[in-house]
Amino acid sequence: MFKLYYYPNNASLAPHFLLHHVKADYELLLVDKTSNAQKSADYLKLNPAGRIPTLVVDEQPIFESPAICMHICELHPESKLMPPIGHSQRPLFYQWLAFLNNTLQAELMVRYYPHRYTNDEATIPNVVAAQDDRIADALSIINDQLEHNEYLLGDKLTACDYFLFMLSEWSLLIEKSPLTFEYLAAYLKRLCSNPTIKAVCDMEEIDLTPFQTGD
Ligand SMILES: N[C@@H](CCC(=O)N[C@@H](CS)C(=O)NCC(=O)O)C(=O)O
């Protein structure tokens, strides 16, 4: 039994996709961000960073969404959401998951929490504008990768695609949103037919219409 501490459309979304995809027996536990529950004493015992998500597997809590995703993949090798050790695609899986989490997600965090990155209120619009450019640069690299590939790693869906879908959803508000990139937009539209994406977005009340209609 897995317990996923989550909040809708937060960094728990990618692990939620994976739990659903592998048909795991899982329980969702809402961390009420509106009352700062991620900083409560009980939650900090599970996740000292005070961030969402945390996954508890057999009494063992782990945090950091990419680590959680890899752990779920390893516990469910039959799902083939991560290329096996020794496969030529395995390092590319690490590469893309790290790029998504350490580059695109990190830039998005600065974009959406700019006040944490400057102590001068007046510079916040500049931080946001700079981040929009950096996010567009990262999306452009992903768009190039998707020009000749159905999925991020080639012709097979992996956990990286679920992670990218989560970050694309967060990026919709940005001027050069994922939908302004030809191959990325087409890929996201295709992913909207994925039964796991449909089911989990339904559960978390995430609207897929922008991806389906392109605006
Ligand atoms: N690197 C972490 C980041 C997690 C994270 O920043 N989560 C956000 C929600 S998307 C959060 O908990 N924010 C609340 C806060 O910073 O207090 C991960 O990928 O799990």
The ligand as an SDF file (V2000), in Angstrom:
LIG
                    3D

 20 19  0  0  0  0  0  0  0  0999 V2000
   11.8380   19.5450   -5.5490 N   0  0  0  0  0  0  0  0  0  0  0  0
   10.5820   19.2620   -4.9080 C   0  0  0  0  0  0  0  0  0  0  0  0
    9.7340   20.5150   -4.9480 C   0  0  0  0  0  0  0  0  0  0  0  0
    8.4180   20.3070   -4.3010 C   0  0  0  0  0  0  0  0  0  0  0  0
    7.6480   21.6320   -4.1660 C   0  0  0  0  0  0  0  0  0  0  0  0
    8.2410   22.7340   -4.1950 O   0  0  0  0  0  0  0  0  0  0  0  0
    6.3460   21.5200   -4.0110 N   0  0  0  0  0  0  0  0  0  0  0  0
    5.5250   22.6980   -3.8710 C   0  0  0  0  0  0  0  0  0  0  0  0
    4.1660   22.4540   -4.4910 C   0  0  0  0  0  0  0  0  0  0  0  0
    4.2820   22.2370   -6.2360 S   0  0  0  0  0  0  0  0  0  0  0  0
    5.3180   23.0000   -2.4070 C   0  0  0  0  0  0  0  0  0  0  0  0
    5.2510   22.1000   -1.5870 O   0  0  0  0  0  0  0  0  0  0  0  0
    5.1880   24.2870   -2.0800 N   0  0  0  0  0  0  0  0  0  0  0  0
    4.8540   24.6900   -0.7580 C   0  0  0  0  0  0  0  0  0  0  0  0
    5.9450   25.4440   -0.0810 C   0  0  0  0  0  0  0  0  0  0  0  0
    6.9960   25.7080   -0.7080 O   0  0  0  0  0  0  0  0  0  0  0  0
    5.7370   25.7910    1.0800 O   0  0  0  0  0  0  0  0  0  0  0  0
    9.8900   18.0980   -5.6190 C   0  0  0  0  0  0  0  0  0  0  0  0
   10.0300   18.0060   -6.8380 O   0  0  0  0  0  0  0  0  0  0  0  0
    9.2400   17.2800   -4.9430 O   0  0  0  0  0  0  0  0  0  0  0  0
  1  2  1  0
  2  3  1  0
  2 18  1  0
  3  4  1  0
  4  5  1  0
  5  6  2  0
  5  7  1  0
  7  8  1  0
  8  9  1  0
  8 11  1  0
  9 10  1  0
 11 12  2  0
 11 13  1  0
 13 14  1  0
 14 15  1  0
 15 16  2  0
 15 17  1  0
 18 19  2  0
 18 20  1  0
M  END
$$$$
